[in-house]
Amino acid sequence: MASALTVLRRLYLSIYNWLVFIGWFQVLFLALKALKESGHEHVYNAVEKPLLLAQSAAVMEILHGLIGLVRSPVSSTLPQIGSRLYLTWGILWSFPEIIRYSFFGMKEAFGFAPSWHLWLRYSTFLVLYPTGISSEVGLIYFALPYIKASEKYCFRMPNKWNFSFDYFYAAILALGIYVPGSPHLYHYMLGQRKRALSKSKKE
């Protein structure tokens, strides 16, 4: 019984990781295609639906779900710099997600991943994380006027749930967490990288 559950677990995780990998690969492909054919102003419209699907597929990962809510309001109404930041963010986050999900997909499906894949999994963030976070912080900042004017995702009192939520202040709170929290997370990821790569050398 235990072995059957293990097989089912590995099958589920393998399918899950490969499906999310395909989702992020599609986001990257459509972003680059839109950039080449139509310019950076049209990237958001090209990747909006597959991006939401890719992030929704990661609903099991609660942190991604929460961050996804903050990422979503960016639209073509943002200034030129905002659309450029969205392009940068979309491409920079696609690469590590493609690498991460294919890495875990390989491990679940075959029981191992090549050493070069392991190195990419724990090394690409060295450059992509700081630039990606900078783009994301910039996106939230430039989205603030749009969020405030549109009142998107806001719940006002009175209502039957007796609950109110202001997305504008939630976005400001997210900025307050991102800016001081990012260096700590980067330091944690450096520790993870050191442990993973040193462990692979011993095996």
Salt bridges, closest charged atoms under 4 A:
GLU37 OE1 - LYS33 NZ 3.31
GLU41 OE2 - HIS40 NE2 3.52
GLU61 OE1 - ARG100 NH2 3.40
GLU97 OE2 - HIS64 ND1 3.61
GLU97 OE1 - ARG100 NH2 3.10
GLU108 OE1 - ARG9 NH1 3.98
GLU108 OE1 - ARG10 NE 3.90
GLU136 OE2 - ARG71 NE 2.94
GLU151 OE2 - ARG156 NH2 3.24
ASP166 OD2 - ARG156 NH1 3.13
